[in-house]
């Protein structure tokens, strides 16, 4: 029930359930916690629901389905305020999912959102981290022909010569 209330952004129900002992870290059948669901769906009270779950002990680095953390989802959806809140509560910007992709990989591959990429880098995301198939964030930016993100990565010491599993560089 807490998962559904969190997903729908129903702050009053989330608060009621937590007050009556609902576990903010309980996983469902696909291994996601209520925090994962609160981050997944943009609602009017999304930020407040995420805050409330964290205040009640939700683990910000909990891995859910496919090894994704709530920060992976926030980065993918370019929810910058949610990502910032998670990071300020010690979310790991270098957490790897089951494919070894980090939130930085997700931000670049899904939405190409420059502001989220900047936020992740400012909070310690490794710009040369190898993800799925050995690809770095710069590989993802090159694949998506995103020059502004590629420029940002390069200005933060992304390595042009890193090879993926196919021995391809981002160039």
C-alpha positions in Angstrom: 0.0 0.0 0.0 2.9 2.4 0.8 4.4 1.7 -2.6 1.2 2.7 -4.3 0.6 5.8 -2.2 4.3 6.9 -2.9 3.9 6.3 -6.6 0.7 8.3 -6.7 2.3 11.1 -4.7 -0.4 10.9 -2.0 1.4 12.7 0.8 -1.4 12.4 3.3 -1.7 8.6 2.9 2.1 8.1 2.9 2.2 10.1 6.2 -0.6 8.1 7.7 0.9 4.7 6.7 4.3 5.7 8.1 2.7 6.9 11.3 1.1 3.4 11.7 4.3 1.5 11.2 4.7 1.0 7.4 8.2 0.1 6.5 9.7 2.7 4.2 12.3 0.1 3.0 10.0 -2.8 2.3 10.6 -4.2 -1.2 7.9 -5.4 -3.5 7.9 -8.3 -5.9 10.3 -6.5 -8.3 12.6 -5.4 -5.5 11.6 -1.7 -5.5 11.1 0.2 -2.3 8.5 3.0 -1.8 11.3 5.5 -2.4 11.9 4.1 -5.9 8.2 4.5 -6.7 8.0 8.0 -5.3 10.9 9.0 -7.6 9.4 7.2 -10.6 6.3 9.2 -11.0 6.2 13.0 -11.2 3.3 14.3 -9.1 2.4 17.6 -7.3 3.7 16.3 -4.0 6.6 14.2 -5.3 9.3 16.1 -3.6 7.5 16.2 -0.3 6.8 12.4 -0.5 10.5 11.7 -1.1 11.5 14.0 1.8 9.0 12.3 4.1 10.2 8.8 3.2 13.8 9.8 3.7 12.9 11.4 7.1 11.3 8.1 8.1 14.4 6.1 7.3 14.2 5.2 3.6 17.5 4.1 2.3 18.6 6.4 -0.5 21.1 3.8 -1.9 18.8 0.9 -1.9 19.0 -1.1 -5.1 15.8 -2.2 -6.7 14.8 -3.7 -10.0 17.8 -4.3 -12.2 20.0 -2.9 -9.5 18.8 0.7 -10.0 18.8 3.1 -7.1 16.3 6.0 -6.7 19.1 8.3 -8.0 19.2 6.3 -11.3 15.5 7.0 -11.8 15.8 10.7 -10.9 18.7 11.1 -13.3 16.9 9.2 -16.1 13.8 11.4 -15.7 15.8 14.6 -15.2 14.1 15.3 -11.9 16.8 17.7 -10.8 15.2 18.7 -7.4 14.7 15.0 -6.5 18.3 14.2 -7.6 19.6 17.1 -5.5 17.6 16.0 -2.5 18.8 12.4 -2.8 22.4 13.6 -3.2 22.1 15.8 -0.2 21.1 12.7 1.7 24.2 10.8 0.7 22.9 9.1 -2.4 25.9 7.5 -4.2 26.4 9.2 -7.6 28.5 6.3 -8.7 26.2 3.5 -7.8 26.1 0.9 -10.5 23.0 -1.0 -11.7 23.1 -4.6 -12.8 24.7 -3.5 -16.2 27.3 -1.4 -14.4 25.7 1.8 -15.5 25.7 4.8 -13.1 23.1 7.5 -12.7 25.4 9.6 -15.0 25.0 7.0 -17.7 21.3 6.9 -17.3 21.0 10.7 -17.4 22.9 10.9 -20.7 21.4 7.8 -22.4 17.8 8.6 -21.6 17.2 12.3 -21.5 20.4 14.1 -22.3 19.6 16.6 -19.5 22.6 18.9 -19.1 21.5 20.2 -15.7 21.3 16.8 -14.2 24.6 15.8 -15.6 26.2 18.9 -14.1 24.6 18.1 -10.7 25.9 14.6 -10.8 29.4 15.7 -11.7 29.4 18.4 -9.0 28.5 15.7 -6.5 31.4 13.4 -7.5 30.1 11.3 -10.4 33.1 9.7 -12.1 33.1 10.8 -15.7 35.3 7.9 -16.9 33.3 5.1 -15.1 32.7 2.2 -17.4 29.2 0.9 -17.7 27.4 -1.6 -19.9 29.7 -3.0 -22.5 32.5 -1.0 -21.1 31.1 2.3 -22.3 31.8 5.6 -20.5 29.5 8.5 -20.2 31.4 10.1 -23.1 30.6 7.1 -25.3 26.9 7.6 -24.4 27.1 11.4 -25.2 28.8 10.6 -28.6 26.2 7.9 -29.4 23.5 10.5 -28.7 25.3 13.3 -30.6 25.1 15.5 -27.6 27.9 18.1 -28.0 26.9 20.1 -24.9 27.2 17.1 -22.6 30.3 15.8 -24.4 31.9 19.3 -23.9 30.9 19.2 -20.2 32.4 15.7 -19.7 35.6 16.7 -21.5 36.0 19.9 -19.4 35.7 17.5 -16.4 38.6 15.3 -17.6 36.7 12.6 -19.5 39.2 10.4 -21.3 38.8 10.5 -25.1 40.9 7.3 -25.5 39.0 4.9 -23.2 37.9 1.9 -25.2 34.7 -0.1 -24.6 34.4 -3.9 -24.9 34.5 -3.5 -28.8 37.7 -1.5 -28.5 35.8 1.6 -29.7 36.7 5.0 -28.3 34.0 7.8 -28.0 35.4 9.2 -31.2 
